[in-house]
């Protein structure tokens, strides 16, 4: 999961440099909800419930190990994002394990889901062999 989080953050910083990126860990959900309150405090209720304006900078919140969040907190985060679109917050929930452990139905139709399959034994062996070859030769050749 850490590997994919690093890749994703790198891509987001490269392709959306104007967006604010924040990473949260399930052990600290109070900071996630506190941060949402800070964002809302900067706006009137009317602004927060309307769609985002050009003046409101997009915020991407990446929640690491989101499957560890208690179900009510996932539901609360979904309701906050949906009920206050003016905050212009997008959440990326990174999860491991079997699909379906955490219900994402509260996000409704506004959720996109990508399931990343674990590598096969053959892919793992090939990656290990490639890494060993690179370590031995001290060179890295990336095919184009």
Secondary structure as GFF3:
##gff-version 3
##sequence-region A 1 144
A	DSSP	alpha_helix	2	15	.	.	.	ID=ss1
A	DSSP	beta_strand	20	25	.	.	.	ID=ss2
A	DSSP	three_ten_helix	26	28	.	.	.	ID=ss3
A	DSSP	alpha_helix	29	41	.	.	.	ID=ss4
A	DSSP	alpha_helix	45	49	.	.	.	ID=ss5
A	DSSP	beta_strand	59	64	.	.	.	ID=ss6
A	DSSP	three_ten_helix	66	68	.	.	.	ID=ss7
A	DSSP	alpha_helix	71	83	.	.	.	ID=ss8
A	DSSP	three_ten_helix	85	87	.	.	.	ID=ss9
A	DSSP	beta_strand	89	93	.	.	.	ID=ss10
A	DSSP	three_ten_helix	105	110	.	.	.	ID=ss11
A	DSSP	alpha_helix	121	137	.	.	.	ID=ss12
###
